[in-house]
Every structure is written in structure tokens, then in C-alpha cells.
Amino acid sequence: MALLLRTLARQGVCVCRPQGSVLFRHAAPMGTTAKEEMNKFWDKNTRLNRPMSPHISVYKWSVPMMMSITHRGTGVGLSGAISAFAIAALVLPGSYPHYLDLIHSLSVGPFLLGLAKFGIAFPVSFHTYNGIRHLCWDVGKGFKIPEVYRTGYTVIGLSVITSIALAAFF
């Protein structure tokens, strides 16, 4: 709609109702198009030898950066997994014990079973502990750089310990 109105305004056409009330006031044609502005932007960045930002090579990897990326990834993964399991429970034939027996019949070794349990427990525990860390930040606590690193390492350590414990007990 905006493109249509802009095109009409550039051609000097005024869109009016029959009673004379103006739907579209005097629209000044734009000096440049979005494509021209984008080309000017990229030409300037190329001329100044600027990298595309944000670019992986510009940043030094740090614990807070990795914690943020992992928190987002575990959130997306957990919500996707929960949604997939919910849809599977609704759509697939059979009941939960049927599929549990199917998994037992695969007779995977204890190492792979423990690794699978750890793989399920780690995203849950990491996202939970890091969510608590974010809640502390919402209150205004822990923003100093040493505290950010200390709480980051604490979240990682607690997540690994909790995941190993959950994998061992269940």
C-alpha cells in the first residue's frame, strides 16, 4: 500500500474521496530509494575497509558471550523438543508405555543411555540456572565484570553436576 501511494505521489496523482476529503495529503516524493541508500551504505563501508558487523572475527570470545548464546540455544531447543513431544503424543498411535518398551528393546549400552540422559538433563539444568542468574540481573545484582564471570562459571559447574546426578539417579 505504501509503495502504491508513493508511486502515485511521484506521478502527482492525489487520491481523494468524492466528497473532497483527502485520504492522502501532499506526500513529498522521497529523494532516494531504499536500494540507493543501501548501496551508499555498502559503498561507504567498502571504501573505509570496514568488516560486516557483527562479525565473528571482530569479537574476542568470552564466557558471557557463550553463556548468552547457549541460553538462547537451550531455550529454543527445549521449546522445540516440548512441542515435538506434545505433537507426537497427540498424533502417534499407541501409548507412552508402548514407546518406552520400544526404547528398552533397542538394548543400547549403559554408556549411551547415560549420555542420552545427560543430553536431556543438561539443557534443562543449564537453562534453569542461567534463568535464575538472569532474574538476579533483573533485580540489579551481579553486573560487575568479575561477578558476571563468577556467576557464569557457577552456572556451568552446577549444570554439569546436576546433569550428571540426574543421569545417574534416573
N, C-alpha and C positions, 0 to 999 in steps of 0.2 A: 504494500500500500504506500509506504513511504517513497519507494522508488517511482511508483506511478505519479505521485504528487510532485516529486522533484522534477520528473521529466516534463510534466505539464507546466510547471512553473518556469522552467528554462525556455519553453516554447512560448511563454507569455499567455498561456491559457489560464483563466480564472474559473474555478469550479464554484458555481453559485446555485442556490435553490431558486425555484421560480418566484418566490416572494421577494427575493433580493437579499436575504440574509446570507452572508458569506460563510461558507464552510471553511474556506481556505483563504486566509488573509494573504497579503503581499509577501510571498516567500521569495527571498533573495536566492538566486542560484548560487550553489556552492562554488568556491573558487577552484578547488581541486577535488578530484575523486579520491575515494579511499585507496584505490590501486596506485594512484600517483603519490599519495602520502606514504604508502608502504614502500614504494620504490625509492623515494627520497630517504626514508629511514635506513633501508638496507645499503644504499649507496654511501651514506654518511658513515655507517658502521664499517663498511669495507674500506673506505678511504682512511679511516682512523685506525684500521687494523684491530678492531675490537672483536673479541670472541662472542659467539652466540651465548647469551646469558639466560638462565643459569646453565652453566656448562660444568660437567663433571671435573674437567681438568683445572677449573678455576679454584675449586674449593679443596681445602685440606680436610680429609675425612676425620670425624671426631665421634666420640661416644654419643653426645646429644643428637647429632645428625642421624646416626644409625638407629638410636632408640626411637626417634620420630618416625623414620621410615618403617621400622619393624612394627611399631604400634599401629600405624595405618594399615600395613600389610596383614597383621593378625586380625585387625578389625574387619577388613574386607573378607579375609579367608573364613573367619568364624561365622560371619553373617551369611556368606555363600554356602558354607557347609550346613548350617542350620536350615537354611531354605531348601537345599537339596535333599536333606534327610526328611524334612516335612513333606515335600512333594513326593518323595519316594514312598513314604508311609501311606500317603493318600492313594497313589496310583498303582503301586506294585501289588500283585496278588500275594496272598499268604500273610502270616502274622510275624511279629517280632521273633518269637522262639524259632520259627522256621529258618529265618536268616541267621540267627545265632548258631543254630545247628550246622548251617551251611559253612559258616566261618570255621567252626570246630572241625568240620570234615576236611578242610584244606590241609590240616596237620602241618602247619608251619612250625618251625623250631621255636624254642623259648626265646632265643635272641631276637628273631624277627618280630615275635609277638610283643616283647618288651620294647623294642624300637618303635613299633606301631603305637603302643600305649604312650610312650614318651612323646611321640609326634602329635598325639591328640592332646596330651596334658600340657605341653609347653606353650602353645599359643594361648590356651585358656589362662594359665597362671601368669604368663608374661603380660597379657592384655589387662588382667585384673590388677596386678601390682603396679603396672605403669599407669593405669587409670586412677589408682589411689594417689600416685605421685602427681598426676595432673590435677586431682582435686585439691591437693596441698598447694599447688601453684595457684589455683583459683582463689584460695584464701589469702594468697600473697606470701607464702612461706617458701623458702628454698630457691630463690632466684640468683643468689651469688654463684659465681662460676665454680668454686670448689664444691659447693653443696649440690650443684647440678650434676657434676661428675660423680660425687659420692653416692647420691641417690640413684644415679644410673647404674653404677656397679652393684649397688644393693639390690636393685630390681632384677638385674641379670642373675646374681647369685641366688636370690630367693626363688626365682623362676626355675632355675636348674635344679635346686634342692627339692622344691615342691614337685616338680615333674618326675624326678627320679623316685621320690617317695610314693607318688600316686601310681606310677608304673609298677613299683614293687608290691604295693599293697593290693592292687586290684587285678 
